[in-house]
Amino acid sequence: MRHLTSHHRSRGFTMIEILVTLVVTAVGMLGLAGFVARATTMSADSVQRARAAVLVNEMAARLNDNKAIAATFVNADGTNIQLRGANVAPCAGLVGAPLQLCQWNNLLAGANDGGSGARFLGYRGCVTRPNVADPLYIVTVTWGSMNAATPPADACGAGEFGDESQRRVLRLRVWVANLAA
């Protein structure tokens, strides 16, 4: 009699055990899918930030390469010159600061990105000079992100990307040497 009882206890899996295993596996797979989706958007944000860093440094180099005419990169009162970067503009026939700004606008628009989607991201660029007596310029690049965050205080590109919590800003302070001194 004892032998029959032990034989019944070792019979295989029950339907309940199989269902519990399927539920645990399904929850794990959903968690993994959520992780992959979040990692993808974070990766895209880092690529956008890297491109913005290249664009900011490009304008900083243009300011430093054109020290004698750096003041013409902004309005006479030092206020913001904002470039939308929405469309590639013809730069033929331009010289000086207008040429440099036109070429930077085209970079913002993705003229040299090989189809990577800069136009879709909608980079915007701004050059300001907070105090016309100082040789300090602020170069700013903004773009739209897929993730919401605290809205930036910088005015460059404000209202251009819909929800302000998805606007990202990268700024660089550029000190241009005064060649007249």
Summary of the structure (lengths in Angstrom):
residues: 181
radius of gyration: 27.9
end to end distance: 109.1
largest distance: 109.3
contacts: 475
relative contact order: 0.14
helix: 48%
strand: 14%
